[in-house]
């Protein structure tokens, strides 16, 4: 089923990760952040979560996951930089050894 919003665009299914509606899917206009379009097409796909404790728990799990993903990305970036500096250091050492041998 294709849902068209007021803009004529195909509405997309997304997942809300706000504190009040974590893990709750909705269908909305792809231009909802564009103030010039002023399209408010929005439909909840999922019902609300059963209670506030469940909402808070699901939101905290999401926050923890995002933080863990950020830490992994930072570690990968650091590892890439370290590997690059190690290669540069090896090239410099080999270059210095070659200069000494000549």
Secondary structure, DSSP 8 states (H G I E B T S, - for coil): ---B-TTSSB-EEEEE-SSSSTTEEEEE-TTTT-TTT----EEESS---S-HHHHHHHHHHHHHHHHHHHHHHHHHHHHHHHHHHHHHHHHHHHHHHHHHH-
